[in-house]
Amino acid sequence: MAISFISERKEVSKVIVYGDYLVLVRYDHIGTYTNGSDVLIGQMTEVLTPETDLSGNDPETAWYCTDEVRGICEGHWDDESVAEWNAMSQEEKDRLLNNEFS
């Protein structure tokens, strides 16, 4: 008999503030079996920057646009840090992301 899920969902499991510009959001990918039990399918981490759209309008990224994540980002990214991030070249941003997570 094949195992099948009746539903799958993504839930934010951890939010980490990393440096001045980055917020990491870890999510659990959970499947629910037909008998009602849940199983962890996998975990992923999304890196958010001051230019990340947190509106929740994009269905692909809406999973991390919770009130909790928005509140953390808004509290962390003040006007000064947003201005500094926006003043960086794309190369500087890429280097920062690569240095932090390689």
C-alpha positions in Angstrom: 0.0 0.0 0.0 1.4 3.4 -1.0 1.8 6.1 1.7 -0.1 9.2 0.9 -0.6 12.5 2.6 -3.9 14.3 2.7 -2.2 17.6 3.2 1.2 19.3 3.4 2.1 22.5 5.1 5.0 24.7 6.0 5.3 26.1 9.5 7.9 28.6 10.8 9.9 26.9 13.5 12.6 29.4 14.2 13.6 33.0 13.5 17.2 34.0 13.9 18.5 37.6 13.6 21.9 37.5 12.0 24.0 40.6 11.9 22.6 44.0 10.9 20.8 43.0 7.8 19.8 39.4 7.8 16.9 37.5 9.3 16.9 33.7 8.9 13.5 31.9 8.9 13.5 28.2 9.3 10.5 26.2 8.4 9.3 22.7 8.8 7.7 20.9 5.9 5.0 18.7 7.5 2.8 16.1 5.9 -0.4 14.8 7.4 -1.3 11.1 6.7 -4.8 9.9 6.1 -4.9 8.7 9.7 -4.2 12.2 11.1 -0.6 11.7 12.2 2.0 14.3 11.1 5.5 13.6 9.8 8.4 16.0 9.3 9.3 15.8 5.6 12.1 18.3 5.7 13.4 21.6 6.9 14.6 24.7 5.0 15.9 28.1 5.9 15.1 31.3 4.0 17.3 34.3 4.3 15.5 37.6 4.5 17.1 41.0 3.8 15.7 44.5 4.1 14.6 44.4 0.5 12.5 41.2 1.0 8.8 41.6 0.2 7.0 40.7 3.4 3.5 41.6 2.1 2.5 37.9 1.8 1.0 38.6 -1.6 3.2 36.0 -3.4 1.9 32.5 -2.7 5.4 31.0 -3.0 6.8 33.1 -0.2 3.7 33.8 1.9 4.6 31.0 4.3 7.2 33.2 6.1 5.1 36.4 6.0 3.6 35.7 9.4 2.9 38.6 11.9 5.7 37.2 14.1 8.3 37.3 11.3 7.1 40.7 10.1 7.3 42.1 13.6 10.9 40.8 14.1 12.0 42.2 10.7 10.4 45.6 11.3 12.0 45.7 14.7 15.4 44.8 13.4 15.6 46.8 10.2 15.5 50.4 11.3 15.7 53.3 8.8 19.5 53.4 9.2 20.1 49.7 8.4 17.6 49.8 5.4 19.5 52.8 4.0 22.8 51.1 4.5 21.6 47.9 2.8 20.1 49.9 -0.1 23.4 51.8 -0.5 25.3 48.6 -1.0 26.1 47.4 -4.5 24.8 44.0 -5.5 28.4 42.6 -5.3 28.6 43.8 -1.7 25.3 42.2 -0.8 26.3 38.9 -2.5 29.7 38.9 -0.8 28.0 39.5 2.6 25.5 36.6 2.0 28.3 34.3 0.7 30.7 35.1 3.5 28.0 34.5 6.2 26.7 31.2 4.9 29.6 29.5 3.2 
